[in-house]
Amino acid sequence: MLRGAALRVTRPRVAVLEAVHAHPHADTESIISAVRGDVPKVSHQAVYDSLRALTEAGLVRRIQPAGSVARYEARVGDNHHHIVCRSCGTIADADCATGEAPCMTAPDGSGFSIDEAEVTYWGLCPDCSTAHRSSSANLA
């Protein structure tokens, strides 16, 4: 994948790419921890540089829901969206509503050539929803 994107193959880049594939929607600190399992002495800067290079090359996607740190995922090449739990911060993928980028057409594009729509759905994940219902029932 790295060579196909015209990137030099380095041990940190391979480890970062593997970590992003293994941990969808992981933040940088989680990726650093995962990478250190393979490359114990990797620096924070090497991971940050690898994430930047992989993002610029289109091998990973950087997302940052409101109020959250940046997160990375390996699902690229489509215009999918995300569902974020308001309670625990869990993030899940949501397929594009119409199946084609940009998924939605702006009523007035103001002259822009729109190629992507970013939608974030907010709510409670199943675990937090169950906990919320339980705590609400206990209060009654």
Secondary structure, 3 states (H helix, E strand, C coil): CCHHHCCCCCHHHHHHHHHHHHCCCEEHHHHHHHHHHHCCCCCHHHHHHHHHHHHHCCCCEEECCCCCCCEEECCCCCCCEEEEECCCCCEEEECCCCCCCCCCCCCCCCCCCCCCCCCEEEECCHHHHHHHHHHHHHHC
